[in-house]
């Protein structure tokens, strides 16, 4: 099973879904998104690229696509598997010495 699929199955099970159902839902969603070949658990080229990104890269990519910002503008929250726009604090002229 590809790591991207293992992670999604684990997330669904963490939300209380039984393992067989979590496996079926994860497989279906990854096939629908084009990350797995239809009817298989084989990665497509897109799926291989997303798997290589890791969880942080995928979270930043999702946030960037939704907002129009660049993925590098985001900071990853490992506990929530989400990305937040970085703040500008500490940059530029603070007005003091």
BAFI-3210 file (N, C-alpha, C; in Angstrom, 3 decimals, decimal comma, padded with zeros to 6 digits):
// residues 97
n [1|2|3|4|5|6|7|8|9|10|11|12|13|14|15|16|17|18|19|20|21|22|23|24|25|26|27|28|29|30|31|32|33|34|35|36|37|38|39|40|41|42|43|44|45|46|47|48|49|50|51|52|53|54|55|56|57|58|59|60|61|62|63|64|65|66|67|68|69|70|71|72|73|74|75|76|77|78|79|80|81|82|83|84|85|86|87|88|89|90|91|92|93|94|95|96|97]
n.u [000,854|000,651|002,373|000,947|-001,642|-001,705|-001,420|-003,804|-005,722|-005,068|-005,705|-008,471|-009,261|-008,497|-010,474|-012,500|-013,479|-014,082|-011,440|-011,720|-013,635|-012,373|-010,161|-011,451|-012,696|-010,468|-009,058|-010,924|-011,182|-008,563|-008,269|-010,245|-009,167|-007,074|-004,675|-004,228|-004,253|-007,220|-009,211|-007,085|-004,304|-002,132|000,196|-000,287|001,591|001,095|000,241|002,568|004,199|002,821|002,965|005,693|005,947|005,231|003,428|003,442|004,103|001,900|-000,204|000,512|000,392|-002,354|-003,465|-002,294|-003,367|-006,040|-005,992|-004,442|-001,951|001,633|003,016|005,236|004,657|003,398|003,093|003,474|001,272|001,772|000,273|-002,384|-002,417|-002,536|-002,044|-000,884|-000,933|002,132|003,187|004,187|005,680|008,546|009,913|011,272|011,256|011,219|011,065|012,467|015,467]
n.v [-001,179|002,187|004,922|007,333|006,452|004,803|006,747|008,251|006,270|005,799|008,320|008,396|006,193|007,187|008,987|007,403|005,561|002,251|-000,091|-001,611|-000,039|002,459|001,902|001,399|003,883|005,612|004,547|004,966|007,806|008,623|007,534|008,944|011,509|011,216|010,233|007,556|004,764|003,916|001,374|000,107|-000,046|001,310|003,938|006,901|009,028|011,613|010,966|009,817|012,046|013,659|012,017|012,074|014,672|014,680|014,988|017,648|019,149|018,555|019,696|022,415|022,845|022,403|024,569|026,712|026,455|026,976|029,640|031,164|032,087|031,417|028,160|028,299|030,406|029,500|027,963|024,844|022,998|020,448|019,027|019,467|018,921|020,946|024,037|027,308|030,750|032,421|034,797|038,270|039,154|040,380|041,017|043,480|047,072|047,784|050,047|050,585|050,203]
n.w [000,000|-000,896|000,756|000,948|000,857|003,127|005,102|004,818|005,385|008,068|009,157|008,751|010,297|012,760|013,160|013,890|012,037|010,898|009,996|007,456|006,093|006,121|004,519|002,069|001,561|001,499|-000,699|-002,750|-002,736|-003,318|-005,847|-007,199|-007,030|-008,698|-007,841|-007,499|-009,711|-011,507|-010,074|-008,863|-006,512|-007,285|-007,685|-009,600|-011,875|-010,871|-008,280|-007,249|-007,187|-005,332|-003,098|-002,629|-001,761|000,897|004,029|004,991|002,701|001,064|002,563|002,538|-000,213|-000,729|000,722|-000,630|-003,221|-002,666|-001,849|-003,584|-002,956|-002,680|-002,049|-000,424|001,210|003,403|006,660|008,199|010,295|012,265|014,150|013,463|010,790|008,879|007,049|007,650|006,768|006,793|009,231|009,133|011,215|012,860|010,615|008,457|009,180|012,520|013,910|016,177|018,232]
ca.u [000,000|001,441|002,390|-000,117|-002,866|-001,588|-001,673|-005,222|-006,427|-004,818|-006,470|-009,885|-009,426|-008,374|-011,764|-013,482|-013,966|-013,479|-010,352|-012,139|-014,321|-011,355|-009,376|-012,279|-012,889|-009,178|-008,776|-011,860|-010,864|-007,285|-008,512|-011,031|-008,267|-006,064|-003,419|-004,128|-004,860|-008,557|-009,323|-005,843|-003,647|-000,879|000,291|-000,120|002,700|000,654|000,247|003,961|004,692|002,197|003,514|007,046|005,826|005,038|002,214|003,594|004,027|000,517|-001,015|000,856|-000,115|-003,820|-003,738|-001,878|-004,353|-007,289|-005,855|-003,721|-000,592|002,607|003,152|006,301|004,102|002,671|003,772|002,742|000,921|001,816|-000,780|-003,683|-002,220|-003,007|-001,036|-001,316|-000,121|003,160|003,023|005,326|006,294|009,989|010,497|011,162|011,647|010,385|010,977|013,282|016,802]
ca.v [000,000|003,423|005,676|008,336|005,711|004,402|007,926|008,580|005,218|006,089|009,509|008,032|005,339|008,081|009,671|006,418|004,714|000,909|-000,235|-001,944|001,112|003,492|001,491|001,588|005,327|006,178|004,104|005,654|009,236|008,798|007,256|010,077|012,659|010,937|009,836|006,114|004,310|003,358|-000,051|-000,438|000,736|001,779|005,384|007,542|009,990|012,683|010,398|009,662|013,399|014,096|011,207|012,576|015,957|014,479|015,582|019,102|019,676|018,467|020,682|023,737|022,880|022,587|025,940|027,633|026,365|027,592|031,079|031,865|032,376|030,378|027,163|028,739|031,435|028,816|027,204|023,598|022,626|018,986|018,483|019,577|018,613|022,101|025,063|028,686|031,794|032,935|036,212|039,102|039,676|040,241|041,425|044,897|048,073|047,730|051,396|050,716|049,633]
ca.w [000,000|-000,927|002,014|000,931|001,172|004,528|005,943|004,765|006,129|009,479|009,548|008,812|011,469|013,902|013,323|014,308|010,954|010,916|009,025|006,081|005,500|005,927|003,355|000,878|001,343|001,100|-002,063|-003,635|-002,816|-004,005|-007,266|-007,704|-007,135|-009,711|-007,208|-007,711|-010,962|-011,274|-009,823|-008,306|-005,462|-007,881|-007,826|-010,895|-011,755|-009,965|-006,938|-006,830|-006,885|-004,084|-002,011|-002,378|-001,066|002,328|004,579|005,062|001,343|000,567|003,287|001,996|-001,581|-000,650|001,159|-001,699|-004,299|-002,218|-001,622|-004,642|-002,501|-002,972|-000,980|000,487|002,096|004,465|007,703|008,450|011,667|012,275|015,012|012,784|009,376|008,122|006,792|007,896|006,154|007,709|009,594|008,791|012,428|012,895|009,343|008,122|010,154|013,717|014,448|017,389|018,141]
c.u [000,899|001,313|001,270|-001,461|-002,857|-001,933|-003,153|-006,052|-006,274|-005,608|-007,949|-010,167|-009,340|-009,654|-012,884|-014,012|-013,304|-012,471|-010,824|-012,817|-013,315|-010,511|-010,162|-012,449|-011,587|-008,853|-009,649|-011,482|-009,551|-007,405|-009,261|-010,153|-007,184|-004,718|-003,171|-004,789|-006,217|-008,527|-008,089|-005,388|-002,284|-000,912|000,368|001,109|002,346|000,703|001,654|004,558|004,125|002,716|004,904|007,028|005,788|003,797|002,288|003,455|002,622|-000,385|-000,759|000,315|-001,624|-004,166|-003,403|-002,887|-005,643|-007,189|-005,221|-002,325|000,337|002,685|004,210|005,839|003,435|003,574|002,878|002,497|000,784|000,687|-002,142|-003,628|-002,802|-001,835|-001,654|-000,380|000,867|002,876|004,292|006,017|007,794|010,670|010,364|011,595|010,692|010,261|011,800|014,649|016,993]
c.v [001,242|004,207|006,716|007,677|005,265|005,564|008,274|007,543|005,477|007,288|009,170|007,135|006,161|008,845|008,675|005,494|003,335|000,743|-000,615|-000,775|002,225|003,177|001,747|003,071|005,964|005,818|004,860|007,124|009,481|008,486|008,423|011,316|012,452|010,550|008,336|005,777|003,690|001,848|-000,697|000,402|001,207|003,296|005,796|008,446|011,151|012,194|010,224|011,010|013,879|013,298|011,705|013,911|015,777|015,220|017,108|019,735|019,653|019,489|022,088|023,897|023,107|024,021|026,941|027,625|027,071|029,116|031,851|032,294|031,248|029,417|027,590|029,836|030,824|028,084|026,015|023,394|021,110|018,375|018,476|019,197|019,709|023,060|026,432|029,642|032,316|034,392|036,957|039,650|039,406|040,648|042,946|045,792|048,038|049,097|051,584|050,104|048,554]
c.w [000,000|000,388|002,077|001,297|002,636|005,447|005,967|005,518|007,630|009,981|009,691|010,016|012,752|014,184|013,627|013,229|011,055|009,768|007,619|005,361|005,206|004,693|002,068|000,547|000,857|-000,345|-003,059|-003,820|-003,553|-005,492|-007,904|-007,922|-008,186|-009,136|-007,327|-009,039|-010,663|-011,109|-009,232|-007,117|-005,961|-008,041|-009,294|-010,781|-010,806|-008,521|-006,399|-006,432|-005,549|-002,894|-001,632|-001,629|000,452|002,789|004,599|003,682|000,787|001,256|002,757|000,584|-001,605|-000,290|000,055|-002,844|-003,927|-002,149|-002,765|-004,230|-002,945|-001,785|000,035|001,448|003,324|005,431|008,049|009,939|011,699|013,094|014,316|011,308|008,488|007,901|007,018|007,200|007,188|008,014|009,219|010,026|012,410|011,613|009,181|009,268|011,338|014,361|015,705|017,192|019,112]
res [x|x|x|x|x|x|x|x|x|x|x|x|x|x|x|x|x|x|x|x|x|x|x|x|x|x|x|x|x|x|x|x|x|x|x|x|x|x|x|x|x|x|x|x|x|x|x|x|x|x|x|x|x|x|x|x|x|x|x|x|x|x|x|x|x|x|x|x|x|x|x|x|x|x|x|x|x|x|x|x|x|x|x|x|x|x|x|x|x|x|x|x|x|x|x|x|x]
***
